[in-house]
């Protein structure tokens, strides 16, 4: 979602996730406006290879 905003020309000032009351700051440089689906698919495949080893 944040990559979509960046791709549309918006500038992020901060990005974070709150999980169980804890705030986790995300690096802004990770959101460059490029689609993440291919990267996530590759990561998923690597993860599955590790689990099946």
TATA-V685654 format. One record per residue. RES is the residue in one letter. SS is DSSP state (2 for helix, 1 for strand, 0 for the rest). PHI is phi in whole degrees, 0 to 359 (* if undefined). OMEGA is omega in whole degrees, -180 to 180 (* if undefined). Layout:
RES;SS;PHI;OMEGA / RES;SS;PHI;OMEGA
//
This chain:
X;0;*;-179 / X;2;295;176 / X;2;298;178 / X;2;296;178 / X;2;296;180 / X;2;297;179 / X;2;299;180 / X;0;279;176 / X;0;104;178 / X;0;281;178 / X;0;249;178 / X;0;280;175 / X;0;261;175 / X;0;200;177 / X;0;214;-180 / X;1;204;176 / X;1;237;174 / X;1;249;-179 / X;1;227;-179 / X;0;51;177 / X;0;80;179 / X;1;255;179 / X;1;267;177 / X;1;242;179 / X;1;285;180 / X;0;255;180 / X;0;289;-177 / X;2;297;-179 / X;2;293;177 / X;2;288;-177 / X;0;253;-175 / X;0;253;179 / X;0;90;180 / X;0;270;178 / X;0;300;-178 / X;0;258;-172 / X;2;302;-179 / X;2;295;179 / X;2;295;179 / X;2;293;178 / X;2;296;178 / X;2;298;178 / X;2;298;178 / X;2;298;179 / X;2;297;178 / X;2;296;180 / X;2;298;180 / X;2;294;177 / X;2;296;179 / X;2;296;-179 / X;2;293;-178 / X;2;272;180 / X;0;279;*
//
